[in-house]
Amino acid sequence: MTGRRKVKRLRFGGRVFATILGVLLLFGAVGTGRLVTPNLSFLQTNIKATSNACVKQFSTTTTGTVGCCSLTGANSVYTSCNTASDPWCNAYPCSGDGCCSNAEDACNYFGRSWCDSDWPSLTKTCCEVGWVCRNDMAGCTPSTIPPTDPGTLEFIPPNLTVNVGQTFYDLRARPVGSPPIRRVTFTTDYPEYISIDPPEDTEQGNQFLTNVTGVQPGTSIPITARSYNASDQFLAEVTGYVTVLTTNTLTITPNTKTVNRFATSTSPFTARYTGTAPNHVHFSSGDVTKFTVVTASDNSFPYKTNVSGVGVTTGTLITAISHTVSHVELARDTATVVVPTPTITLSPNAKNVIIGQTITNAFTASTTGPAPNHVVFTPATGGYFTVNPTTDTPSNGFKTSVTGVRLGTNILITARSYYTNNNTVLLASDTATVTVSSPSWWQVLNSDIQTKGSLTSSVPAVANAYFSALTSGWIGPGVVAYPPGYTANIPTGKVSVKGWLANSSATNPKTFNYAYFAGQIPADVIPTVIATRTPAATVFTSGGTLKYGYYWYIYNGNAAAAQTLTIPTVNLGTRRIILLVPNARVTIGGNINLNDGAGFFMITAKNNITVANSIGGTGTTPHLEGIYITDGTFNAGTAATPLYIRGSVVGNTAVTMTGRTYNAVAATPAIRYQYAPDQIWLFPGKLGARKINWNEVAP
């Protein structure tokens, strides 16, 4: 295949001349001289055609790559450009004669002037940079317009690393100098390794951007940026290199961690990788007002960090990113940090207290979240009750006692937990209620009463309500007596219908306790032993040791071993029972009743006797009947229902009735003690005081 010729016909002096245009801009000679003269020998051996300035070689081989273009057959046209062989090859696609359509196009492509060099001849030339056509058509002349500075380009970064499937965003091609760049293209010869998007960018703040994504692993994959001016003339290029790594993963565990405010997690988040080993892993908080990371960067496998709670959050992300030594990201993962809301719970949620009564450790505050420095207890305004202490510490368990001052219903008490000792960091708060009532009152029916100390009963100002009262058939109330040095706190006019109140002491020097009665038992009485702490009612309604007209029982449990005898609900009928409890405590778990005038019940115990809270209620039937004697405290139980006892109660240490908080202003008392003469008549003579009769006998 021979080069195609361009022919010009000029009429000069009546002759027509046909001249082959043989002027060629030689690639290697650009910029080395002012005027390039055709070299016919070089033209014949190395140039395909004078009109193909982009092609430097000529061949008639059947196939293969020659210069910029590829052959498809002997002496055939070129079909595609070989862009790797010469930058000129990118100017135009292959034409029938090569990469560029003609030498003039090639000259113009490089921003030079295409001029007549020897007018009036037909010879053309391509001026060097900075030269333009002479006005007399006699070649090139220096231009008065400064030549365009093509400048240079640089990649930032010059080399980069990405993972398979990972995108490196905003790879920058930055011009050096002041070239008039309009656009920059980004290309690679290896799209099977990396993809580029966008392939072209216009100026953005004197920088041109593209994104590079790894396709498959590879090293030193070239990527080239080329700059062009507003006339779309090529200015400069730069080549950088991309390394595509194997797919990497990073997994952070656990996927959720809970940490309290002002606290640091006791176990860390841990990040583990697959693929390329990172130089380090960076940890970051999604919101530092919720939590902070203790170790922001770790370079030891497994990579770890703890977190510190700052503010309450139901879920804020922590991010772990693995990096190469040059801080190229390999992989990332996220987990969730929860900082729960601190809580405080005041228990119980309600408390009843009577005026003048103090309930020790009435309320306890339990907390979750950061450990409080202290808890502040505050009663509502109005002076209904007081608390002590007002501030409590963890060592005491966040407790306070309550003392009733004046009547009030559902009055708030507030507990607030604080993280600091100056009350500046409030953690949580909770409320409960306190009801303050008048002291519940108690009553004696048909009987005298003698105390060993002060006597108090807040009898309400209602009709027919008296401390010492009568039932039908009785002709007068009993005498109320208390010892000198003590007081009787009974409202005026409420002692009895007669008002009999005596400040005097009992004269009997004997103490009727367990030892006294046990010492009175005849030697031939062997009580039946109760083997269990929770005997059935049938134990008392059948069986037992019958002696002197009474059934005798004993329970030998050990109070030190927290053993308590619980007496069930039982109706004794006409049976007469004597129960001895020398060691254990006693709980009366149900009503104890009998046939009046026929049945008898007596219990004497060394330790406390307590009435179950479930016993009580309004009505005319007594809840307990018989005689109850303890060396310790007789406790009437804690309930808001009245308790009715027909018989006698002796608490040699104390009788506690404050737990019964039945309506303080009702005509029915919280506790009623009714004298039972039949129990006195049926009291066993063997347990009574013995008299010694002296008789003179014959010697």
WOBEL-V603014 format. One record per pair of residues at least 4 apart in sequence whose ideal C-beta (glycine too) atoms are under 6 Angstrom apart, sorted by sequence separation. I is the first residue (numbers start at 0). GAP is how many residues later the second one is. D is the distance in whole Angstrom. If there is no record, write none. Layout:
I:GAP:D + I:GAP:D
This chain:
41:4:5 + 42:4:5 + 47:4:5 + 71:4:5 + 100:4:5 + 126:4:4 + 133:4:5 + 161:4:5 + 174:4:5 + 227:4:5 + 228:4:5 + 258:4:6 + 287:4:5 + 322:4:5 + 323:4:4 + 352:4:5 + 391:4:5 + 419:4:5 + 450:4:5 + 469:4:4 + 481:4:5 + 489:4:6 + 494:4:5 + 495:4:6 + 511:4:5 + 513:4:6 + 520:4:5 + 534:4:4 + 536:4:6 + 537:4:5 + 594:4:5 + 604:4:6 + 610:4:5 + 629:4:5 + 650:4:4 + 64:5:5 + 93:5:6 + 99:5:5 + 106:5:5 + 117:5:5 + 133:5:6 + 272:5:6 + 297:5:4 + 366:5:6 + 417:5:5 + 419:5:5 + 443:5:5 + 459:5:6 + 489:5:5 + 529:5:5 + 545:5:6 + 546:5:6 + 557:5:5 + 571:5:6 + 580:5:5 + 593:5:3 + 82:6:5 + 94:6:5 + 99:6:4 + 116:6:5 + 161:6:5 + 174:6:5 + 187:6:6 + 227:6:6 + 228:6:6 + 258:6:5 + 284:6:6 + 297:6:6 + 322:6:6 + 352:6:5 + 378:6:6 + 391:6:5 + 418:6:4 + 458:6:5 + 481:6:5 + 494:6:5 + 556:6:4 + 8:7:6 + 9:7:6 + 28:7:5 + 47:7:5 + 58:7:5 + 63:7:6 + 71:7:5 + 82:7:6 + 91:7:6 + 106:7:5 + 133:7:5 + 200:7:4 + 284:7:6 + 391:7:6 + 469:7:6 + 543:7:3 + 544:7:5 + 593:7:6 + 635:7:6 + 62:8:6 + 80:8:4 + 91:8:5 + 116:8:4 + 159:8:5 + 200:8:5 + 226:8:4 + 256:8:6 + 284:8:6 + 320:8:6 + 321:8:4 + 378:8:6 + 417:8:6 + 418:8:5 + 458:8:5 + 556:8:6 + 614:8:5 + 661:8:4 + 56:9:5 + 68:9:3 + 69:9:6 + 90:9:5 + 91:9:6 + 130:9:4 + 226:9:5 + 321:9:5 + 467:9:4 + 543:9:6 + 591:9:6 + 25:10:6 + 45:10:6 + 47:10:4 + 56:10:4 + 69:10:5 + 88:10:5 + 103:10:5 + 114:10:6 + 185:10:5 + 270:10:5 + 282:10:5 + 294:10:4 + 364:10:5 + 376:10:5 + 416:10:4 + 456:10:5 + 467:10:5 + 554:10:5 + 659:10:4 + 6:11:6 + 24:11:6 + 45:11:6 + 46:11:6 + 55:11:5 + 130:11:6 + 131:11:4 + 172:11:5 + 225:11:4 + 293:11:6 + 320:11:4 + 350:11:5 + 388:11:6 + 416:11:5 + 659:11:5 + 54:12:4 + 61:12:5 + 68:12:6 + 113:12:6 + 114:12:6 + 197:12:6 + 292:12:5 + 293:12:4 + 467:12:5 + 54:13:6 + 67:13:5 + 80:13:5 + 126:13:4 + 129:13:6 + 185:13:6 + 223:13:6 + 224:13:5 + 282:13:6 + 319:13:5 + 376:13:6 + 386:13:5 + 387:13:5 + 415:13:4 + 487:13:6 + 23:14:6 + 53:14:5 + 59:14:6 + 67:14:5 + 79:14:6 + 111:14:5 + 112:14:4 + 195:14:6 + 196:14:5 + 292:14:6 + 656:14:5 + 4:15:5 + 5:15:5 + 22:15:5 + 59:15:6 + 78:15:6 + 111:15:5 + 184:15:5 + 223:15:5 + 281:15:5 + 318:15:5 + 375:15:5 + 386:15:6 + 414:15:5 + 441:15:5 + 479:15:6 + 633:15:5 + 21:16:5 + 77:16:5 + 155:16:4 + 195:16:6 + 290:16:5 + 291:16:5 + 440:16:5 + 527:16:5 + 564:16:6 + 64:17:5 + 67:17:6 + 129:17:4 + 182:17:6 + 183:17:6 + 221:17:5 + 222:17:5 + 251:17:6 + 252:17:5 + 279:17:5 + 280:17:6 + 316:17:5 + 317:17:5 + 345:17:6 + 346:17:6 + 373:17:5 + 374:17:5 + 384:17:5 + 385:17:5 + 413:17:5 + 440:17:5 + 527:17:5 + 633:17:4 + 642:17:6 + 67:18:6 + 80:18:5 + 90:18:5 + 114:18:3 + 118:18:3 + 128:18:5 + 155:18:6 + 193:18:6 + 194:18:5 + 290:18:5 + 440:18:5 + 526:18:6 + 632:18:5 + 76:19:4 + 106:19:4 + 112:19:5 + 118:19:6 + 182:19:5 + 221:19:6 + 222:19:6 + 251:19:5 + 279:19:4 + 290:19:5 + 317:19:5 + 345:19:5 + 373:19:5 + 384:19:5 + 411:19:5 + 412:19:5 + 438:19:4 + 476:19:4 + 483:19:6 + 525:19:6 + 564:19:5 + 585:19:5 + 608:19:6 + 77:20:6 + 112:20:5 + 152:20:5 + 153:20:6 + 194:20:6 + 289:20:6 + 384:20:5 + 437:20:5 + 563:20:6 + 622:20:6 + 626:20:5 + 632:20:5 + 641:20:5 + 67:21:4 + 115:21:4 + 193:21:6 + 219:21:5 + 220:21:4 + 249:21:6 + 250:21:5 + 288:21:6 + 289:21:5 + 314:21:5 + 315:21:5 + 343:21:5 + 344:21:5 + 383:21:6 + 412:21:6 + 476:21:6 + 478:21:5 + 479:21:5 + 480:21:4 + 562:21:5 + 563:21:4 + 564:21:5 + 565:21:5 + 566:21:5 + 567:21:6 + 568:21:3 + 573:21:5 + 608:21:5 + 622:21:5 + 623:21:5 + 624:21:5 + 625:21:5 + 626:21:5 + 627:21:5 + 628:21:4 + 629:21:6 + 630:21:5 + 631:21:5 + 632:21:4 + 633:21:5 + 634:21:5 + 635:21:5 + 637:21:3 + 639:21:5 + 116:22:5 + 152:22:6 + 153:22:6 + 192:22:6 + 280:22:4 + 282:22:4 + 288:22:5 + 382:22:6 + 383:22:6 + 482:22:4 + 524:22:5 + 566:22:6 + 567:22:5 + 568:22:5 + 569:22:6 + 570:22:5 + 571:22:4 + 572:22:5 + 584:22:5 + 621:22:5 + 624:22:5 + 636:22:6 + 639:22:6 + 192:23:6 + 249:23:5 + 289:23:4 + 314:23:6 + 343:23:5 + 374:23:4 + 376:23:4 + 409:23:4 + 410:23:5 + 466:23:5 + 478:23:6 + 480:23:5 + 529:23:6 + 563:23:5 + 565:23:5 + 584:23:5 + 585:23:5 + 586:23:5 + 587:23:5 + 588:23:5 + 615:23:5 + 632:23:6 + 150:24:5 + 151:24:5 + 183:24:4 + 185:24:5 + 218:24:5 + 383:24:4 + 443:24:5 + 444:24:5 + 558:24:6 + 573:24:4 + 574:24:6 + 575:24:4 + 576:24:5 + 577:24:5 + 578:24:4 + 580:24:4 + 581:24:6 + 601:24:6 + 607:24:4 + 612:24:5 + 616:24:5 + 621:24:4 + 635:24:5 + 68:25:5 + 114:25:6 + 150:25:6 + 192:25:4 + 248:25:5 + 342:25:5 + 445:25:6 + 526:25:4 + 527:25:5 + 528:25:6 + 529:25:4 + 557:25:5 + 558:25:5 + 573:25:5 + 600:25:3 + 601:25:4 + 602:25:6 + 603:25:5 + 604:25:5 + 605:25:5 + 606:25:5 + 607:25:5 + 608:25:5 + 609:25:4 + 610:25:5 + 612:25:5 + 615:25:4 + 23:26:5 + 150:26:4 + 217:26:5 + 289:26:4 + 312:26:5 + 408:26:5 + 442:26:6 + 444:26:6 + 526:26:5 + 549:26:5 + 550:26:5 + 551:26:5 + 552:26:5 + 553:26:4 + 554:26:5 + 556:26:6 + 558:26:5 + 572:26:6 + 610:26:4 + 612:26:5 + 615:26:6 + 641:26:6 + 193:27:5 + 216:27:5 + 247:27:3 + 311:27:5 + 341:27:3 + 383:27:5 + 454:27:5 + 466:27:6 + 524:27:5 + 526:27:4 + 556:27:3 + 571:27:5 + 615:27:5 + 21:28:5 + 24:28:5 + 148:28:6 + 150:28:3 + 192:28:5 + 246:28:6 + 247:28:5 + 341:28:6 + 407:28:5 + 445:28:5 + 465:28:6 + 466:28:5 + 467:28:4 + 549:28:5 + 641:28:5 + 642:28:5 + 643:28:5 + 644:28:5 + 645:28:5 + 26:29:6 + 68:29:6 + 149:29:6 + 216:29:5 + 245:29:5 + 286:29:5 + 311:29:5 + 406:29:6 + 571:29:6 + 646:29:5 + 148:30:6 + 211:30:6 + 213:30:4 + 271:30:5 + 285:30:5 + 306:30:6 + 308:30:4 + 447:30:4 + 465:30:5 + 532:30:6 + 539:30:5 + 645:30:5 + 67:31:4 + 189:31:5 + 244:31:5 + 285:31:4 + 379:31:5 + 446:31:5 + 447:31:5 + 448:31:5 + 449:31:5 + 450:31:5 + 536:31:5 + 593:31:5 + 269:32:5 + 270:32:4 + 379:32:4 + 403:32:4 + 453:32:4 + 458:32:5 + 532:32:6 + 533:32:5 + 590:32:5 + 591:32:5 + 592:32:6 + 646:32:5 + 173:33:5 + 364:33:4 + 452:33:5 + 453:33:5 + 454:33:5 + 455:33:4 + 456:33:6 + 536:33:4 + 53:34:4 + 269:34:5 + 378:34:5 + 171:35:5 + 172:35:5 + 187:35:5 + 283:35:5 + 363:35:5 + 458:35:4 + 635:35:5 + 267:36:4 + 268:36:6 + 377:36:5 + 171:37:6 + 186:37:5 + 267:37:6 + 282:37:5 + 362:37:5 + 539:37:6 + 267:38:5 + 360:38:5 + 376:38:6 + 169:39:5 + 170:39:5 + 185:39:5 + 280:39:5 + 281:39:5 + 361:39:6 + 361:40:4 + 374:40:6 + 375:40:5 + 170:41:5 + 183:41:5 + 184:41:5 + 264:41:5 + 280:41:5 + 359:41:5 + 168:42:5 + 263:42:5 + 264:42:5 + 374:42:5 + 54:43:4 + 183:43:5 + 279:43:6 + 357:43:6 + 358:43:5 + 53:44:5 + 166:44:5 + 167:44:5 + 263:44:5 + 277:44:4 + 278:44:6 + 373:44:6 + 2:45:6 + 3:45:5 + 51:45:5 + 53:45:4 + 182:45:5 + 277:45:6 + 278:45:6 + 357:45:4 + 371:45:4 + 372:45:6 + 2:46:3 + 50:46:6 + 51:46:4 + 53:46:4 + 166:46:4 + 180:46:5 + 181:46:6 + 262:46:6 + 278:46:4 + 290:46:5 + 371:46:6 + 372:46:6 + 52:47:6 + 181:47:6 + 356:47:5 + 372:47:6 + 48:48:5 + 165:48:6 + 181:48:5 + 193:48:5 + 258:48:6 + 260:48:4 + 290:48:6 + 372:48:5 + 558:48:5 + 179:49:5 + 259:49:5 + 270:49:4 + 272:49:6 + 289:49:6 + 352:49:5 + 354:49:5 + 369:49:6 + 384:49:5 + 47:50:6 + 52:50:4 + 163:50:5 + 258:50:4 + 353:50:5 + 364:50:4 + 366:50:5 + 50:51:4 + 162:51:6 + 192:51:6 + 352:51:4 + 384:51:6 + 50:52:6 + 53:52:6 + 161:52:4 + 172:52:4 + 277:52:5 + 383:52:5 + 626:52:6 + 52:53:3 + 275:54:6 + 371:55:6 + 178:56:5 + 449:56:5 + 251:68:5 + 345:69:5 + 249:70:6 + 343:71:6 + 152:72:5 + 249:72:5 + 343:73:5 + 0:74:3 + 152:74:6 + 24:78:6 + 260:78:6 + 23:79:6 + 254:80:5 + 255:80:5 + 256:80:6 + 257:80:5 + 158:81:6 + 249:81:4 + 251:81:5 + 596:81:5 + 24:82:5 + 157:82:5 + 158:82:5 + 159:82:6 + 160:82:5 + 161:82:6 + 162:82:5 + 247:82:4 + 248:82:5 + 249:82:6 + 250:82:6 + 595:82:6 + 599:82:4 + 152:83:5 + 154:83:6 + 163:83:5 + 247:83:4 + 249:83:5 + 251:83:5 + 348:83:5 + 349:83:5 + 350:83:5 + 351:83:5 + 352:83:6 + 353:83:5 + 354:83:6 + 151:84:5 + 153:84:6 + 162:84:6 + 343:84:4 + 345:84:4 + 149:85:4 + 150:85:6 + 152:85:4 + 154:85:4 + 162:85:5 + 341:85:4 + 342:85:5 + 344:85:6 + 353:85:4 + 149:86:5 + 341:86:5 + 343:86:5 + 345:86:4 + 516:87:5 + 35:89:6 + 34:90:6 + 513:90:5 + 513:92:5 + 3:93:6 + 33:94:6 + 30:97:6 + 33:97:6 + 30:98:6 + 22:100:5 + 22:101:4 + 24:101:4 + 22:102:5 + 18:103:5 + 34:104:5 + 33:106:6 + 262:107:6 + 261:108:5 + 259:109:5 + 260:109:5 + 259:110:5 + 7:114:5 + 513:117:5 + 512:118:5 + 110:122:5 + 549:134:6 + 547:138:6 + 512:139:5 + 261:157:6 + 521:164:6 + 160:167:4 + 519:167:5 + 516:170:5 + 464:202:5 + 459:205:5 + 461:205:5 + 441:215:6 + 439:220:6 + 439:221:5 + 439:222:6 + 439:224:5 + 437:226:4 + 442:226:4 + 436:227:5 + 441:227:5 + 440:228:5 + 441:228:6 + 446:228:3 + 441:229:4 + 442:229:5 + 443:229:5 + 444:229:4 + 445:229:4 + 439:230:4 + 351:309:5
